[in-house]
Amino acid sequence: MASSQCCANPPTLSSTCGQGGVEDVGGLKTYITGPSDSKLAVLLVSDVYGYEAPNLRKLADKIAAAGFYVVVPDFFYGDPFVPNNPKRPVQGWIKDHELDKGTEDAKAVIAALKSKGISAIGAAGLCWGAKVVVELGKQSLIDAAVLCHPSFVTVDDIKGKHLESQTLPNQRNHMIMIIVWITRRWAPLVQTHYLRIVFIF
């Protein structure tokens, strides 16, 4: 679903934005926000611009305000996509940041969350990150998945899953597809927080 519009309005990255802080989680530098004693965590997997995008961190802070411990790892190891670089277009950048590697890194983050006593983990993936979240869901490593404007996700990836979907306008009046995939174990929780989290965009 990626299009030229996806890279048309890149964010101005900032290492200091957001109400939380940066710590190591599962071997990755990670923006962390929310109550540290929460047993419910949300893993945000970024688009190609990475974990220093101000709006991504703002989203993390809003989810955290609902009582969740939110982690936003740097899956790109300090190498987010830089637009308007003719020597490294987005297709070349993606080859350097394969989704399989992102999935393996996400597994380490999930293991670290579980080791600190987190009892349920949901994940949301934006564009590039959506495919990582799908793979985590297919391996039953998360309890709920939200896919925002997903790229690289196929019908076969989500066939047979319990899904809810919405297409919503954003501030620029572009339509954003949001797909929610939940397991039975997390269904009551997701229904309780549905409007507070999924439509927080």
Secondary structure, DSSP 8 states (H G I E B T S, - for coil): ---GGGGTS-----TT-SSSEEEEETTEEEEEES-TT-SEEEEEE--TT-TT-HHHHHHHHHHHHTT-EEEEE-TTTT----TT-TTS-HHHHHHHS-HHHHHHHHHHHHHHHHHTT--EEEEEEETHHHHHHHHHHHTT--SEEEEES-SS--HHHHTTS-EEEEEEE-TTS-EEEEEEEE-GGGHHHHHHHHHHHGGG-
